[in-house]
Amino acid sequence: MYPTTIFRPRCSSGFKNNRSAAAVGRLLMRKHGWKVGDVVTLRGDSNRLDIKFLIVGEIPADKLS
């Protein structure tokens, strides 16, 4: 994470309490229809690697530039 990124307390506690927590960019969340609290699975092309993570926060689009 970037040291200048400030998360809401709920998001920060999500990182402390869950090893699979993730903060996702607002534009990516809109594109895929995700919301905070969703569990998302990233699948590798070999079907041997599936990574699940819980979305605990959103990174505002203006912070992405």
C-alpha positions as CSV (number, residue, x, y, z in Angstrom):
1,M,0.0,0.0,0.0
2,Y,1.1,3.5,-0.6
3,P,1.9,5.4,2.7
4,T,-0.3,8.4,1.5
5,T,-3.4,6.2,1.2
6,I,-5.8,6.8,4.0
7,F,-8.4,4.1,4.7
8,R,-11.5,4.3,6.8
9,P,-11.3,2.6,10.2
10,R,-13.6,-0.2,9.1
11,C,-11.2,-1.0,6.2
12,S,-8.1,-0.8,8.4
13,S,-9.6,-3.2,10.9
14,G,-10.5,-5.5,8.0
15,F,-6.8,-5.8,7.2
16,K,-5.9,-6.5,10.8
17,N,-8.6,-9.2,11.2
18,N,-8.4,-11.0,7.9
19,R,-5.3,-12.2,6.0
20,S,-7.2,-12.4,2.7
21,A,-8.4,-8.8,2.9
22,A,-8.0,-6.5,-0.1
23,A,-8.7,-2.9,-1.0
24,V,-9.9,-2.5,-4.6
25,G,-10.0,0.5,-6.9
26,R,-13.4,2.1,-7.4
27,L,-13.2,1.8,-11.2
28,L,-12.4,-1.9,-11.0
29,M,-15.3,-2.5,-8.5
30,R,-17.7,-0.8,-10.8
31,K,-16.5,-2.7,-13.9
32,H,-17.1,-6.1,-12.2
33,G,-20.1,-5.2,-10.0
34,W,-18.2,-5.9,-6.8
35,K,-18.9,-4.2,-3.5
36,V,-17.3,-4.2,0.0
37,G,-17.9,-7.5,1.6
38,D,-17.8,-9.6,-1.6
39,V,-15.4,-12.5,-1.7
40,V,-13.7,-12.6,-5.1
41,T,-11.7,-15.5,-6.6
42,L,-8.8,-14.9,-9.0
43,R,-8.2,-18.0,-11.1
44,G,-4.9,-18.8,-12.7
45,D,-4.8,-20.1,-16.2
46,S,-3.5,-23.5,-15.1
47,N,-6.5,-24.1,-12.7
48,R,-4.0,-25.0,-10.0
49,L,-4.0,-21.5,-8.4
50,D,-7.1,-19.9,-7.1
51,I,-6.7,-16.9,-4.8
52,K,-9.7,-15.8,-2.8
53,F,-9.9,-12.4,-1.1
54,L,-12.4,-10.4,0.8
55,I,-13.0,-6.8,-0.3
56,V,-12.8,-4.7,2.8
57,G,-12.3,-1.3,1.3
58,E,-12.4,0.9,-1.8
59,I,-9.6,3.1,-3.2
60,P,-11.1,6.2,-4.7
61,A,-10.5,6.8,-8.4
62,D,-8.8,10.2,-7.8
63,K,-6.1,8.4,-5.8
64,L,-5.2,6.1,-8.7
65,S,-3.5,8.7,-10.9
